[in-house]
Amino acid sequence: MVSRYALTGRDLSDRAATRILPVMSEFIVKPDPADPRLTRRVSGIDQDGAPVDTAVVVERPLTLYLNGQEIVTMMTIGDHPDCLAVGYLINQNMLRLDDEITAIDHDDDIETIVVRTRRRTDFEDKLKKKTLTSGCAQGTAFGDLMERFDTVQLPRDAVLKTSWLYALSKKINTAPSLYLAAGAIHGCVLCEEDRPLIYMEDVGRHNAIDKIAGYMALHSVSPRGKIFYTTGRLTSEMVIKTVQMGIPILVSRSGFTAWGVDLARKAGLTLIGRAKGRRFVALAGAERIVFDVDPATMQNDPAASRRKSAAAEEEV
């Protein structure tokens, strides 16, 4: 089945105009664990040899074209393909903020999506410089991934209240999700103050962050005042993409890589990891944190909603 997304010549620079939406509702976009396309039931046995029937996440290939050029084949759960495609191209610096998208065509039968722009594009040389990243499901980054990194100026006046952090952790980890239904998946959430706004999941955290980048571009959502939450490790790729999106605060339940910390400090990004229950660790940008509640008064995450990282030190 072919789907054409109506864009009426969407100019990505709409988002650059810092149109700050009035107070956005919680979970404008959220996972749908009831969607039959995203999970299926599989029978097996457990450690005692007893029969089990469990839900598993479905992953499928999606080949992305920019105009007439094949860019990459991604493994994804298949929801929000338009956001994934546009976000991927933006985060790989293949789409510019002044580009006009004339159409997005998705063919579910042949597992392809084509993003069409007014500007002619040719990335043959860039496609030769792929780098395998540490992301789950093998994310790829091109050699020019950091070409915009040094030019981004993150707002210095952004703040993160610890009361917001604790509230976000509870809301996100208790919300219905594919993780709670089937596991084996990562989530990313665009937040504002104590409100989760856009919650995307996928088999790789790089896909989830690209979906949010694409949604922000297609719906003219400004990064000003936003907080980015991820369930995965705080790697160099996650830091680079968050900075390129113009978001000044990045939070994760999991831990850090050394290069991720170095890049966050270089960019002036607030980097918070191991955010579980009442605990967190900030390794960059701690000056933005406002300690407005006593951690001792906060409750730990409910056991039913804890990810593996709550029991182990890290989640891979």
N, C-alpha and C positions, 0 to 999 in steps of 0.2 A: 504494500500500500504506500502510495506517495503522498507526502504531506508538504504543502507549501505554506510557510509562515508569512503572514501579511505584515510587511514592514513599512510600506510606503516610503522607501528611500531613507531608512534610519541612518542618521548621522551620529557616529559614536561620540562626537565632540559635545553632544547634548549633556553627557555626564560631566565633561570637563567644565561646564558652565556652573558647577557647584550648586545645582538646584537641590536644595535640602528639602526633602519632603516633610510636611507636617507630621506630627507624631504618628509613626507607623505602628500598625497592629502587630501583636505577637504572632509568630509562625504564619506569616503570609504564605510561605512555601514550607511544607514539612513532609517527611517521609510518609508513604502510604503502605504499611505492611500488609494491607488487605489486597493490594494490586496483584492479581494472579500472574502477571508477566514477570514479576520480580523474584518470586520464590517458587519452589515446588517441593512436594513431599517425596521423601526417599526412605525406603525401608532398609534396615540393617539389624545388627545385633550389638549389644553392649558388652562391657567387660565380664559380665556373668553369663554371656551367651543368650541372654533373653532378647526377644525381638523388640525392636524400636522403630518408630516412625517419626521422622524429624523433618523440619523445614530446612532447605538449603538455598542459598542465594544463587540466582541464575546470572551468569555472565555471558556476554555475546560480543562479537567483533563489530566495530563501527569504523568504516573507512571514510576519512575526511578529505574532501577536495576543497581547494580555494580556487574559485573560477574553474579553469580546466586542468589544474595541476593536483595530482595526488600528493597529500602531505604526510599522512600517518594513518595506521590502523590501530585503534584503541580497543582495549577490552573494558567493557562497561556493563552496568546493569540495564541500561537502555532507556531510562527515564530522562526527560529534559534534554534531548539530543541537540536542540538548537542552542541552549545555554552552554552545553559542553563544547560544542564546535566553536562558537564565538569566543568563549573564555580561553580555550586552548590557543587560538590564533592570536588573541590579545597578549596572553602571557608569554608567548613565544616571539612577540614583537613582529608578527606577520600582518596584523591589522593595526593601523594607526588610529589615533583618536579623531582625526579628520577624515577617516574613510567613510564612505557612504555605502551601506549594505543594501543592495537592491533586491535580494531574494535569498531565502534559505530553503533548499529542497531536500527533504528526507525521504528515502525509499527504504521502508522497513524490510521489504522482501529481499532486496539485494544488499542490505546492511550498509548503506552509504548515505552520506550527507554532503551537500554541496553548498558552500557559502559563496555568494556572488557579490562582487563590489563594482562600483563605478570605475575605480582606478584599476588599471591593468597591473597584474602582479606576476613576478617570476622569482621563485626562490630556489632555483636549481642548485646554486652554490651553497646556500644555507643548509639545504637538505643533506649535503655531504658531511656536515659537521655535527652529527648527532652524538649526544653523550648520554649514557645510561645513568639514571639517577638511582638513589637509594629507596625510592618510593615503592610501596607494595604494588603488585601487578605491573612492575617494570615501567615506571614513568620515563619519558625521554625529554631531554632538554637540548636545545640546539646550541652551537658554539657561541652564538651572539646573545644568549639569554640575558646577560648582564649589561647589554648595551644601553639600557635606560636606568639601571640601578643607581648609578652615581649622580644622576640628574634629578632624582626625586627628593623633594623637601617635605618631610613629614611635619604636621603641625605640632609645635612645641606646647601649645596650650591644652592639648588633650589630657583628660584625667581618667583614672580608673578607681572608683571607690571599691573598697573590699566588700562592702555590702552588695554591690552589683555582682562582683565575681562569685560570691557564695550563692546568690539567687540564680544566676545564669547556670551554674553547675547543677543545681537541683532541678531547674526547669528542663534543661537539655537532657539530663540523664534519666529523667522519669517520663519524658515524652514518648509516645508510641513510635517505634522505629524498626527498621529492618534488623538492626543489631539485636534488639531485644527479642525479635521474632525468630531470627535465624543465625545471628552472629556472622563472623567472617566478613566484616565490612567496616569502612571508616566513615566518619561524619565530619562535616564542617558547617559552621553556623556563623552567619553575619548577625551581629548584635548591636544594640544601641542602649546604653545605660544598663538596666537590668532586664531588657526585653530581647529574647531571641527573635529575629525577624525572618531570616531565610535559612532553612536547614536542608542541606543536601547530603546524601549518602552515595557511596560507590565502593567498588572493590579496591580502589586505590585512592589515597587521600589527595593525590595530584588531580584526579578527576573531579573529586568533590569541590576542591577550591576553584578549579576551572569553571565548573557549573555556576558557582556564585559570581565569579568575575563576569561570565557571560550574562547572567541575569542582571547584574548591576548595569552593564553596558546597554542591554536591550531595553531596560526599563528606566534608564536615566537616574539611577540611585547614586547619590553622592557618597564618597567614603568619609566625609567629614563627620566626626563624632561617633564613628563606628569602632567596634571591637570584633576581632576575628577569633573564633574558637575552633579548635580542631581536636580530634581524638588521637591523632597520630603524633609521631615524634617531631620535634622541632628541628628539622634538617635545613640545609642550605636552600633547597628548592622551596620549602614552605616559607622561609624568611624572604627570599627574593621575590616570590609571587605576591606576598602580602605587601611588601614595600612598593612594588610596581603598581599595585591596586590603590596605593595611597592611604592604606589603613595603618594607624600608628600603634596599635596594640594587638599582640598575638598571644593567645592563651592555649595551653594544651594540658590534658590529663597526663600525658607522657613526658619523657625526658628530652634531653638536648643532644645535639652534636656540637663539637668544638667549632666547626666552621659556621654552623648556624648562629652560634653565640657571637663569633667575631663579626659576621656580617650585620647582625642586629645592632651591635654597638657602633659599627661604622655608619649605619644608616640612621641612628637615633630611634630605633624601634624598641618599644617596651616588649620584652620577651619573658613570659611567665610559663613555667612548666610544673609538672607534678601537682597540678591543681586537683586535689581529691579531698572532698569533705571540707575540713577546716584548714587543710595544709596547702601551701604553694611555695614555689621558689622563683624569684625574679633574678635573672642574670644580666639583664640589660634594661635601661630606661626606667629604673626604679623611682626616679623623681616624679613620674606621673601618678604614682600610687597614693591614694588618700586612705589612710587607715581610720575608717569611721565606725567600725564595730569591733567588739572584743571577740576573737576567734573562739574563746571558750563558751560563748553563748550560742554558737552555731552547731547544728546537728550534722553528723556524718551522713553520707549518701545512704539511702536504703539499700540493703543487701541485694534485693532483687534487681536493682538497676546498675549495680557496680560492673564495670568492665574488668577484663582480666588484669589491667594495670593497677587496679585497686588491691589486688592480692599479690601481684608481683611488682617489681620495681619499675619495669618498663612494659609497654605494649608495642609489638613490632608492627 
